[in-house]
Amino acid sequence: MQKLANQLITPEIEAAIRREFPLFKEFIIKHFGAEVFEEKIGGYQTMKRDRVIESIPLDFIPKDKDDKYFSLSQEKANRAWEMNEVRGDVTSAQSACKQALPIKNLRTNEFELWGKYPGAIIILRPLKTAFSFSGLPALLDEAWQVWLTFRIEYLDYKGIQKFAEIRTENIYIQKMLTHFAGETITD
């Protein structure tokens, strides 16, 4: 397959995403149990750079959730991108969710972490790119983005440490600190 000029999710990146997603889920199950997934096992992975935005489905997505997960994944990436543009952050990595606030879902009458778009992160090097996921519980969406960007070499261990400092309530990212300790990315 020929690489398109604006293609973000190249065949190599897609293969890495599909390889890493089950490994991430195995890691979470090993350390926290399967129940943390709340029976959610799939969703949409999105990458955005400038005006280009691309998404791919991962694992099983219930038919009644397909459009929702796709739209939310792209919305999270767009919001993270816009937030970075407005604030002009120059750090190497940041979460689109500095502090998730519970918002009441009027359809279910329950509170959800919604208002600050957990599950989207911005990586500024090598090229500014937004990564987002929708389909898992909110903090797992976000942890998956940190895992993925580390494994595809957009984020180094110091980046994981930064996310752990920013998102102290995300126990999954905290656990990644010890899991990935000692692993380095070669230049």
N, C-alpha and C positions, 0 to 999 in steps of 0.2 A: 504494500500500500504506500502510495506516495504521500509524503508529508505536505500538507497545505501550509501556505505562508502564515496564516493566522490560527492554525490548529494548536490548541493548548493541550488537549488530552490526546497526545500522540499514541501510536500503538504501544510504544515502550512504557509510557506513563500509565496507560490503561491496564497493561499487563501487571505492572507493579501495584496498582490500586486493587486489582482483582486478587493478587497474591497476598497482599497485606491485610485486607479486610477480614478474612477468616482468622488470620494470626492475631489480629487485634481482639477479635471476639473470644478466641481461646484464652488470651491473656486475662481479659476481664472475667471470664467464667472461672478461671483458675484462682484468681485472687478475691473475687467478690460474689461468685455464684451466678447461675443463669437467671435467677429471678430479677436481677437488676435491669435486664432487658425488657421487662414487662411485656413479654411476648412480641416485642418489636424486633425484627431481625434484618430488615432491609430498608433501602431508601435511595435517595439520589445524591451522588457526588457531583459537585459543581466547581469549576475553576473559572475565574474571571481575570482578564488583563485588558486594560483600556476598554474598548467597546466590544471585545470578544468575550462571550460567555458560553460555556459548554457544560453539559450535564450527561452523566451516564447512570443507569440503574444498577444497583448492587443487591444481590440476594433476592429473597422473596418480598414483594410488595403487594399487600392486599389490593385488589382492584378498586375498592372504594377509597383507598388512600393514595393511589398513584398520582392523580392530578395535584392533590394537596402537597405531597412530599416534593414533587417536581417544582411546583411554584414556590414553596417555602425555601427550598435550597437555592434557587436563583434569587429570590428576594433577599435572603440573608447575605449572599455574595454582593449584591448590588448595594445593600445598606452598609455593609462593612467598607466597601469601596468608597461610597459617598462620605461616610464618617471620616475615613482617613483623608480624603481630599479636603474636607472642611477644616479638620484639626491640623493637617499638615504634619502629622507625626513623622519623625525621622528615625525611630527606633527600628531595629532589624526585624522585629516581630511584634504583633499585638493581637489581642483578642477583641472581637467586635462586641464582646460582652464583659465589660469591666465589672458590672454588678447587675446581675439579672434580677429583675423585679417581678414578683408574682402578679399576673394579670388574670382577671376572671374571664373564663371562656363562657360566653352567654349561651352557647349550645349545650354544653355539658354541666354548667353551673359550678364548675370546679376551677381552682386556681392553677395556673401553669406558669413556668418560666418562659415568658414570651416577649416582653417588652423590649429587651435589649438584644435580641437575636443570638442567643447562645447557639454555637455550632458553626460560626464563621470566624475565620482568622485571616489576617493580612500578613504576608511575608514580603518584605521589601527587597531582599537580595536573593538570588542574583537579579531577578526582575520582579518588580512589584506585582504580586499575584494574590487574589482573594481565593481562599479555599472554603467551601461550605458543604455541609451535609444536613439532610433532613430525613428522618425516619426512625431514629433511635430516641430514647429519652434524651432530653436537652443536654445534660452534662456529658453523656456518652457521645452525642454528635460532636461536641467540642473536643473531647479527648481524642476521638478518632482523627480529627483534623491535625492535632499535634502529632499523633503517632505517624500519620501518613506523611506529613511534611518532613518529619525527621527521616523516615525510611526512604523517601525519594530524594533526599539530600537537599531540600530547600531550607531546612532548619538544622542547626547543630545542637549539641547538648546544652550549651549556654542559653539557647532559645527555649529549650524545655524548662530550664531553671527560671527563665523570665516568666514564662506562662504560669509556672507553679507559684511564683510570687504574686502575679496579677490575680490569679484565680485560685486563691487559697481554699475555697470551698469545693473545688473540683478534686475529689479524692482520687479519681482515676489518673489525672495528670500528676498528682503527688506520687502515686505508686510508680508511674513511668520514670520518675527521677532515679529510683533505685534500680529499676529494670534496665535502663539504658546507661547507667553509670559505667564509664570506661569505654563505651563505644564511641568512636569518632568518625567523622566524615573526612575522607581524603580529598584533597584538592585536585 
